[in-house]
Amino acid sequence: MRIVPWLRRIVWLLVIVADGMLAFVFFRPPPQDLPWTELRLGEPIGLFTGRKLTALTSDPARCIMLLRETGLRFEELPPRGEGQCLAADAVRIAPRQEMLALAPASVTPSCPVAAAVAVWKWQVVQPAAQRLFGASVASIETLGSHNCRRMYGRTEGAWSEHATADAIDISAFVLTDGRRISVLKDWPEPGEEAIFLKEVRDGACRLFATVLSPDYNAQHRDHLHLDQAARGGMGWRACR
């Protein structure tokens, strides 16, 4: 008789486990919401998409493979710089393509940054532009990516993610109807342009380790800083 309570507990435990397994089978979350599934750049953004994109900083070969799977045209670049300013996995996106066009076409972000920008454009920027303006985004204007410097241009202190091309600064969006939405001009003004800019900023926070906007400080009044914090590791994330 003394073992009956223990048997009862075991039965209840088995019932709970079985219920949990059934719940997982019938209400299983999509792959992008699970931390152990493989990243696919064409999938909708999930709970762990941003972490998986950031993890590509330690696996450049896989990053290149994922970019190629999308059909995006780009060029792998040889390593440039040295020491704290070594850009070992930079790419150049081919110009004038509908999938993703960056301006100037000479901008060379790291592969993980380019992958995140591509997902951002497809899953966040383009839907927002079509909903708010009835037009698509023809190109995304940048202020550059690879720049051998410390944070805020100081002569000492922490190195910027730009030093290794693990960051990109976005300044404007050009629509297919010719309209240009500028961070500097449109962020502080009321209207759909400001709504769009804040919406794509918030969407970028799901994909990049660090997102800094005009809301952060005056140094970012004319651009959105997007980076994958290769120096800080996967634990560091900021959205401001």
QUIQUIDA-V375123 format. One record per pair of residues at least 24 apart in sequence whose ideal C-beta (glycine too) atoms are under 10 Angstrom apart, sorted by the first residue. I is the first residue (numbers start at 1). J is the second residue. Records with the same first field share a line. If there is no record, write none. Layout:
I: J / J
This chain:
38: 62 / 66
39: 63 / 66 / 115 / 119
40: 66 / 69 / 70 / 119
41: 66 / 67 / 69 / 70 / 72 / 115 / 116 / 118 / 119 / 122 / 123
42: 66 / 69 / 70 / 71 / 118 / 119 / 122 / 123
43: 119 / 123
44: 119 / 122 / 123
45: 119 / 120 / 122 / 123 / 124 / 203 / 206 / 207
46: 206
47: 206
49: 116 / 119 / 123 / 206 / 207
50: 116 / 119 / 204 / 205 / 206 / 207 / 208 / 209 / 228 / 234 / 237
51: 207 / 209 / 234 / 235 / 237
52: 115 / 207 / 234
53: 112 / 113 / 115 / 116 / 117 / 118 / 119 / 120 / 206 / 207 / 208 / 209 / 228
54: 112 / 116 / 166 / 207 / 208 / 209 / 210 / 227 / 228 / 229 / 230 / 232 / 233 / 234 / 235 / 236 / 237
55: 112 / 228 / 233 / 234
56: 89 / 110 / 111 / 112 / 113 / 114 / 115 / 116 / 228 / 230
57: 89 / 110 / 111 / 112 / 113 / 161 / 164 / 166 / 209 / 227 / 228 / 229 / 230 / 231 / 233 / 234
58: 112 / 230 / 233 / 234
59: 89 / 111 / 112
60: 88 / 89 / 90 / 91 / 110 / 111 / 112
61: 89 / 111
62: 111 / 112 / 115
63: 89 / 91 / 110 / 111 / 112 / 113 / 114 / 115 / 116
64: 89 / 91 / 111 / 114 / 115
65: 111
66: 111 / 112 / 115 / 118 / 119
67: 91 / 93 / 100 / 111 / 112 / 114 / 115 / 118
70: 99 / 100 / 115 / 118 / 119 / 122
71: 97 / 99
72: 97 / 99 / 100 / 114 / 115 / 118 / 122
73: 97 / 99 / 100
74: 99 / 100 / 111 / 114 / 118
75: 108
76: 111
77: 108 / 110 / 111 / 146 / 165
80: 108 / 146 / 148 / 164 / 165
81: 146 / 148 / 163 / 164 / 165
82: 148
83: 148 / 159 / 163
84: 148 / 149 / 150 / 158 / 159 / 160 / 163 / 164 / 231
85: 146 / 147 / 148 / 149 / 159 / 160 / 162 / 163 / 164 / 165
86: 148 / 163 / 164 / 165
87: 145 / 146 / 147 / 148 / 162 / 163 / 164 / 165 / 166
88: 164 / 165
89: 113 / 114 / 164 / 165 / 166 / 230
90: 114 / 145 / 146 / 164 / 165 / 166
91: 115 / 145 / 165
93: 117 / 118 / 140
95: 139
96: 138 / 139
97: 139
98: 136 / 137 / 138 / 176
100: 125 / 126 / 137 / 139 / 140
101: 137 / 138 / 139 / 140 / 141 / 174
102: 139 / 140 / 141 / 142 / 145 / 168 / 170
103: 138 / 139 / 140 / 141 / 142 / 171 / 172 / 174
104: 139 / 141 / 142 / 143 / 144
105: 139
106: 142 / 144 / 145
107: 140 / 141 / 142 / 143 / 144 / 145 / 146 / 165 / 168 / 169
108: 144 / 145 / 146 / 165 / 168
109: 142 / 144 / 145 / 146 / 162 / 165 / 166 / 167 / 168 / 226 / 227 / 228
110: 145 / 146 / 161 / 164 / 165 / 166 / 167 / 168 / 227 / 228 / 230
111: 165 / 166 / 228
112: 165 / 166 / 208 / 209 / 227 / 228 / 230
113: 145 / 146 / 161 / 164 / 165 / 166 / 167 / 168 / 208 / 226 / 227 / 228 / 230
114: 145 / 165 / 168
115: 207 / 228
116: 168 / 204 / 206 / 207 / 208 / 209 / 226 / 227 / 228
117: 142 / 145 / 168 / 170 / 204 / 207 / 208 / 226
118: 207
119: 203 / 204 / 206 / 207 / 208
120: 170 / 200 / 203 / 204 / 206 / 207 / 208 / 211 / 226
121: 173 / 200
123: 203 / 206 / 207
124: 199 / 200 / 201 / 202 / 203 / 204 / 205 / 206 / 207
125: 170 / 173 / 196 / 199 / 200 / 203 / 204
126: 173 / 200
127: 199 / 200 / 203
128: 173 / 192 / 195 / 196 / 197 / 198 / 199 / 200 / 202 / 203
129: 173 / 175 / 176 / 179 / 181 / 196 / 199 / 200
130: 175 / 176
131: 192 / 196 / 199
132: 181 / 191 / 192 / 193 / 195 / 196 / 199
133: 173 / 175 / 176 / 177 / 179 / 181 / 192 / 193 / 196
134: 175 / 176 / 177
135: 174 / 175 / 176 / 177 / 178 / 179
136: 175 / 176 / 177
137: 173 / 174 / 175 / 176 / 181 / 196 / 200
138: 173 / 174 / 175 / 176 / 177 / 178 / 179 / 180
139: 172 / 173 / 174 / 175 / 176 / 180
140: 168 / 170 / 171 / 172 / 173 / 174 / 200
141: 169 / 170 / 171 / 172 / 173 / 174 / 180 / 181 / 182 / 183 / 223
142: 168 / 169 / 170 / 171 / 172 / 223 / 224 / 226
143: 168 / 169 / 170 / 171 / 172 / 183 / 222 / 223 / 224 / 225
144: 168 / 169 / 171 / 223
145: 169 / 226 / 227
151: 219
152: 217 / 219
153: 219
158: 231 / 232
159: 231
160: 225 / 227 / 231
161: 209 / 210 / 225 / 226 / 227 / 228 / 229 / 230 / 231 / 232
162: 225 / 227
163: 230 / 231
164: 227 / 228 / 230 / 231
165: 227 / 230
166: 209 / 210 / 226 / 227 / 228 / 229 / 230 / 231 / 232
167: 208 / 209 / 210 / 212 / 225 / 226 / 227 / 228 / 229 / 230
168: 208 / 223 / 224 / 225 / 226 / 227 / 228
169: 212 / 220 / 222 / 223 / 224 / 225 / 226 / 227
170: 197 / 200 / 201 / 204 / 211 / 213 / 223 / 224 / 225 / 226
171: 222 / 223 / 224
172: 197 / 222 / 223
173: 197 / 200
182: 222 / 223
183: 213 / 214 / 220 / 221 / 222 / 223 / 224
184: 214 / 221 / 222 / 223
185: 222
187: 213 / 214 / 215 / 220 / 221 / 222 / 223 / 224
188: 214 / 221
197: 224
200: 224
201: 226 / 239 / 240
202: 239
204: 239
205: 237 / 238 / 239 / 240
206: 239
208: 237 / 238 / 239
209: 233 / 234 / 235 / 236 / 237 / 238 / 239
210: 236 / 237 / 238 / 239 / 240
211: 237 / 238 / 239 / 240
212: 238 / 239 / 240
213: 239 / 240
214: 240
215: 239 / 240
216: 240
